[in-house]
Amino acid sequence: MPLSKTFNDPVRIPENNDWVIFILIGCIFLYIFMMNVIEREANLKDFLFQKYFDSSNNLPNWIITSVVFVFVMSALISQYVPVIPRLITENQIFGYHLNKFGYTLAVVSLFYFARTSLSFLFYHSIGDGKKWNIFYFTSTKMQFVISILLMMLCIGHYYYPVEKNKMFEIYVVSFSLVFIFKVLFYMFHKNNILPQKWYYKFLYICTLQIAPLLMLWKLLFF
């Protein structure tokens, strides 16, 4: 899709965006719960720089950061989705169908679940099942940082005057740079979270990082 695509930018009325605040408050509450209960009142520095073998409760931390990431990402990009597919609008339940946020949340959740499931199967199929735990432990830290940035972007997007067309271009470039950084981060991380053999690394990056993002783009913006 060309970056010059135009979007309708209606007058912003903050009272109509209360749903965004509800989402952000819920996400912040989940992070407070994670840091104070699951991580036993750990500070931010200890959480981000803790080592795998010194960590505990990695699975609930990963689940919470994943849920927060999916919700704030969906809240941010849903307003840039041009149309909801006719298949969704024509199949209503009790006279209702998904709005742009609901459709984006469903697609992003499906994308995230599918990629996670395939990654789990990939690691176990090549005999690196033990490395999967280290992989999602490491990705939890990155998701946490990115989700905090997305929360700030949501506030700026919904409650401050921004030019939507220009911001979309900025988001595309920024997300592309973040994706490249994430791939390099995974490749050169000291925990060696990717498979050792180079062709398995190449296979993972192409089939479980690049291909799912292209499919997500197609579902949301075409």
Salt bridges, closest charged atoms under 4 A:
ASP9 OD1 - ARG12 NH2 3.87
GLU90 OE2 - ARG86 NE 3.95
GLU163 OE1 - LYS166 NZ 3.88
